[in-house]
Amino acid sequence: MKSFTINENDSGQRLDKFITKTVRGLPTSLMYKFIRKKRIKVNGHRAEEKQKLEAGDLVEMYIPDEFFSSEAASVEYSKADIPLDVVYEDENLLLVNKKPGVLVHTGDEGDRNRAAEAERETLIFAIKSYLVSKGEYSPEDENSFAPALCNRIDRNTGGIVIAAKNAAALRAVNEAIRAREIGKYYLCAVHGIPEKKETTLRAYLTKDYKTNTVKITDKPTKNSKEIVTGYKVLKTCRKPELALLEVTLMTGRTHQIRAHMAHVGHPLLGDGKYGVNADDRRLGYKYQALCSYKLVFRSRSETLAYLYGKEFTVNEDGIFFLEMFD
């Protein structure tokens, strides 16, 4: 038998969700069976799979030890392979400027079969290591929570990624993102100069999960989802003919900016997936010219109210494609 005392980071979630995160070796079907058979109890009483846990609750599990794993606590976070570029930090959140070429975590973009040691090369590993070094995260003291990313960007895209240091912040930011209460602004360099200097584009996106690509159409098709992309031309150059755009997303779909701009005839500089970038690579641009460069907080939730109206941007010196527009 093992018991777990619910802390603040565990509270507020359903019992079955807590067990799934805490006892990773336990099959879902067995978990529900153990709950029904009263081999998993809360505060000494019969438990319900959907009951919400509160700080101080005692969860007792009368199940074989083989299902418990100490993997999370045994991970060595003493040194990460990726240095962090911290944009902003407080007791709840960490905003980090991710460099192009860095994975946010394993499992992205077809890398699900990478070896476990590859986790050291990810942004989330670097963030956990940073917080361990500061004494703000202790894996062995947590039951179900670990610092987590609230948003993600492609491996070859740069810009701000939000990490939550505690469960309350994670829930608040995720809800703010769903409610469009965190404004996300992007800079990108595209081939050609758009005819309209400022407009909102609408189309439909269908994802191919096998190839991790998307297809854009002007009319809806089976399994397609509407996308809305706004842009404004900031600067242009003639040799080569490029435009610097500020882009805002009204919808947040996979590869939306890259695919949508390519669909209207303006693929991103350096984008080999939705454009032809052989010439771009010869010029030294091996990553798509796209950066999530600014966040604006507009949430009035109790957890995030202190950030209302605040704006955070990356240092423009670190955006490699801006040199084209000097």
C-alpha positions in Angstrom: 0.0 0.0 0.0 1.1 3.5 -0.8 -0.5 6.8 0.3 -0.3 10.3 -1.1 -1.2 13.5 0.7 -2.7 16.0 -1.7 -0.8 19.3 -1.9 -1.8 22.5 -3.6 -0.5 21.4 -7.0 -2.5 18.2 -6.8 -5.8 19.9 -5.6 -8.7 20.8 -7.9 -8.3 17.7 -10.2 -10.3 14.6 -10.4 -9.2 11.4 -8.7 -8.7 9.5 -11.9 -6.6 12.3 -13.4 -4.4 12.4 -10.3 -3.9 8.6 -10.4 -3.1 8.6 -14.1 -0.3 11.2 -13.5 1.0 9.7 -10.3 0.9 5.9 -11.1 2.1 5.9 -14.7 2.5 2.1 -14.8 -1.2 1.4 -13.9 -3.4 0.6 -16.9 -6.5 2.7 -17.1 -8.9 -0.3 -17.0 -7.2 -1.6 -13.8 -7.4 1.8 -12.2 -11.2 2.0 -12.6 -11.4 -1.6 -11.4 -9.4 -0.8 -8.3 -11.6 2.2 -7.6 -14.7 0.1 -7.9 -13.2 -2.6 -5.6 -12.4 0.0 -3.0 -8.6 -0.7 -3.3 -8.2 3.1 -3.8 -9.7 5.2 -1.1 -9.8 8.9 -0.2 -9.6 9.8 3.5 -10.3 6.2 4.4 -13.6 6.1 2.5 -14.8 4.6 -0.8 -13.7 6.9 -3.7 -15.5 8.0 -6.8 -13.4 8.3 -10.0 -14.7 11.9 -10.8 -14.5 13.3 -7.3 -12.4 16.5 -6.9 -9.4 16.3 -4.6 -8.6 19.0 -2.1 -5.4 19.9 -0.4 -4.9 17.7 2.7 -6.8 14.8 1.3 -5.2 11.4 1.8 -5.3 9.0 -1.1 -4.5 5.4 -0.2 -3.8 2.8 -2.9 -3.9 -0.9 -2.0 -2.3 -2.0 -5.3 0.9 -4.0 -6.2 4.1 -2.1 -6.0 5.0 -3.0 -9.5 2.7 -0.3 -10.8 4.6 2.5 -9.0 7.6 4.1 -10.7 10.2 6.4 -9.3 11.3 7.5 -12.8 10.3 11.2 -12.4 12.2 11.5 -9.1 15.3 9.8 -10.5 15.8 12.1 -13.4 19.1 14.1 -13.1 18.3 17.8 -13.6 21.7 19.1 -12.5 22.7 20.2 -16.0 20.7 20.9 -19.1 22.2 21.1 -22.6 20.2 24.2 -23.6 20.8 27.7 -22.1 17.7 29.6 -21.2 16.9 33.1 -22.5 14.5 34.4 -19.8 12.2 37.1 -21.0 10.2 37.4 -17.7 9.8 35.5 -14.5 7.7 35.6 -11.3 6.5 33.1 -8.7 3.9 31.6 -11.1 5.3 31.9 -14.7 8.5 31.8 -16.7 8.6 33.3 -20.2 11.4 32.0 -22.3 12.7 32.9 -25.8 13.1 29.6 -27.6 15.7 29.5 -30.3 15.0 28.1 -33.7 16.1 24.4 -33.9 15.1 23.6 -30.4 12.3 21.1 -29.6 10.0 22.2 -26.8 9.7 18.6 -25.6 10.1 15.1 -26.9 7.2 13.7 -28.9 6.9 16.7 -31.2 7.2 16.5 -35.0 7.6 12.8 -35.4 10.2 12.4 -32.6 8.0 10.1 -30.4 10.6 7.3 -30.8 13.6 9.2 -29.7 15.7 7.8 -27.0 14.9 8.9 -23.4 18.2 10.8 -23.2 17.1 13.1 -26.0 14.9 14.8 -23.4 18.0 16.6 -22.3 17.9 18.5 -25.6 14.4 19.9 -25.0 13.3 23.3 -23.7 11.1 21.7 -21.0 14.1 19.8 -19.6 16.1 23.0 -19.5 13.3 24.8 -17.7 12.9 22.0 -15.1 16.7 22.1 -14.5 16.6 25.8 -14.1 13.9 25.6 -11.5 15.6 22.8 -9.6 18.8 24.8 -9.4 16.8 27.7 -7.9 15.0 25.4 -5.4 11.6 26.1 -6.9 11.0 22.6 -8.2 11.7 19.4 -6.3 10.5 16.3 -8.3 10.6 14.0 -5.3 8.2 16.3 -3.4 5.5 16.3 -6.1 2.9 13.6 -6.6 1.4 14.6 -10.0 2.7 18.0 -11.0 5.7 19.1 -12.9 6.5 22.5 -14.5 4.7 22.5 -17.8 4.5 24.5 -21.1 1.3 26.4 -21.7 2.0 26.9 -25.4 4.3 25.4 -28.0 5.9 26.5 -31.2 7.5 24.5 -34.0 11.1 23.2 -33.6 12.3 25.6 -36.3 10.3 28.6 -35.1 11.7 31.0 -32.5 10.0 33.1 -29.8 8.2 33.2 -26.5 7.1 30.1 -24.7 5.1 30.3 -21.5 5.9 27.8 -18.7 3.8 27.4 -15.5 5.6 26.9 -12.2 2.5 25.6 -10.4 -0.8 23.9 -11.2 -2.9 27.0 -10.5 -0.9 29.1 -13.0 -1.1 26.3 -15.5 -4.9 26.1 -15.3 -5.2 29.9 -15.4 -3.0 30.4 -18.5 -4.5 27.5 -20.4 -8.0 29.0 -19.7 -6.8 32.4 -20.8 -5.4 31.0 -24.0 -8.7 29.2 -24.8 -10.5 32.5 -24.1 -8.2 34.5 -26.3 -7.1 36.6 -23.3 -3.4 36.3 -24.2 -2.6 38.2 -27.4 0.1 36.4 -29.4 2.0 38.4 -32.1 4.4 37.0 -34.7 7.0 38.5 -37.0 7.7 36.8 -40.2 9.5 37.5 -43.5 7.7 36.3 -46.7 8.7 36.1 -50.3 7.1 38.8 -52.4 5.3 41.9 -51.3 1.5 41.4 -50.5 -0.8 43.6 -52.5 -2.8 44.5 -49.4 -0.7 46.2 -46.7 -3.1 45.1 -43.9 -5.9 42.5 -44.0 -7.5 39.4 -42.5 -7.2 36.1 -44.4 -9.8 33.3 -44.1 -9.5 29.8 -45.3 -9.8 26.1 -44.2 -7.1 23.8 -42.9 -6.9 20.0 -43.0 -4.1 18.2 -41.1 -2.3 15.1 -42.4 -1.2 13.4 -39.3 1.0 10.9 -41.1 3.2 13.6 -42.8 2.7 16.3 -40.1 1.7 18.8 -42.8 -1.5 20.7 -43.5 -3.4 21.6 -46.6 -5.2 24.9 -47.1 -8.3 25.3 -49.1 -10.6 28.3 -49.8 -13.7 26.2 -49.2 -14.4 23.8 -46.4 -13.7 20.1 -47.0 -14.1 16.9 -44.9 -12.3 17.3 -41.5 -11.2 20.8 -42.3 -11.2 23.6 -39.7 -11.6 27.3 -40.4 -8.5 29.5 -40.0 -8.3 33.3 -39.6 -5.0 35.0 -40.0 -4.4 38.8 -39.8 -1.3 40.5 -41.0 0.2 44.0 -41.4 3.2 44.8 -43.6 5.9 46.6 -41.5 8.8 46.8 -44.0 9.8 45.6 -47.4 13.0 45.1 -49.3 13.6 44.6 -53.1 16.8 42.4 -53.3 15.6 39.8 -52.6 11.9 40.8 -52.7 10.7 40.3 -49.2 8.1 41.7 -46.8 8.3 41.8 -43.0 4.9 41.1 -41.5 3.3 41.3 -38.1 0.8 38.5 -37.8 -2.0 37.9 -35.4 -3.9 34.6 -35.1 -7.6 34.6 -34.5 -7.4 30.8 -34.6 -4.4 28.7 -33.6 -4.0 25.7 -35.9 -0.9 23.6 -36.8 1.5 25.5 -39.1 -1.2 28.1 -39.7 1.0 31.0 -40.5 3.4 29.1 -42.7 0.7 27.3 -44.7 -1.7 30.2 -44.9 0.9 32.6 -46.2 2.1 30.0 -48.7 -1.4 29.5 -49.9 -1.8 33.2 -50.8 1.5 33.1 -52.7 3.8 34.4 -50.0 5.8 31.5 -48.5 8.0 32.3 -45.6 11.7 32.9 -46.1 13.6 29.6 -45.3 10.5 27.4 -45.1 11.2 24.1 -46.9 7.9 22.5 -45.9 5.5 25.0 -47.5 7.8 26.8 -49.9 10.9 26.0 -52.0 13.9 27.2 -50.0 16.9 25.9 -51.9 18.0 29.5 -52.7 17.2 30.6 -49.1 19.5 27.9 -47.8 22.3 29.0 -50.1 21.9 32.5 -48.5 22.2 30.9 -45.0 18.5 30.8 -44.0 17.9 27.2 -42.9 15.0 28.0 -40.6 11.6 29.5 -41.5 11.7 33.3 -40.8 9.0 33.2 -38.1 9.1 34.4 -34.5 6.5 34.6 -31.7 7.9 37.9 -30.6 5.2 39.5 -28.4 2.7 38.5 -25.7 0.0 40.7 -24.2 -1.9 39.6 -21.1 -5.6 40.5 -21.0 -6.9 38.1 -18.4 -8.6 39.4 -15.3 -8.7 36.0 -13.6 -7.6 36.1 -9.9 -4.4 34.2 -10.7 -3.3 36.4 -13.6 -4.9 39.8 -12.8 -1.5 41.2 -11.8 -0.3 40.8 -15.4 -3.3 42.5 -17.0 -2.2 44.9 -19.8 1.5 43.9 -19.5 3.4 43.3 -22.8 6.5 41.1 -23.2 8.7 41.0 -26.3 11.9 39.3 -27.3 15.0 41.2 -28.0 14.9 42.1 -31.7 18.7 41.6 -31.9 18.0 37.8 -31.6 15.6 37.6 -34.5 17.8 36.5 -37.3 15.7 37.5 -40.3 15.4 41.2 -39.3 18.8 41.8 -40.8 17.2 41.7 -44.2 15.3 44.9 -43.5 18.0 47.1 -42.0 
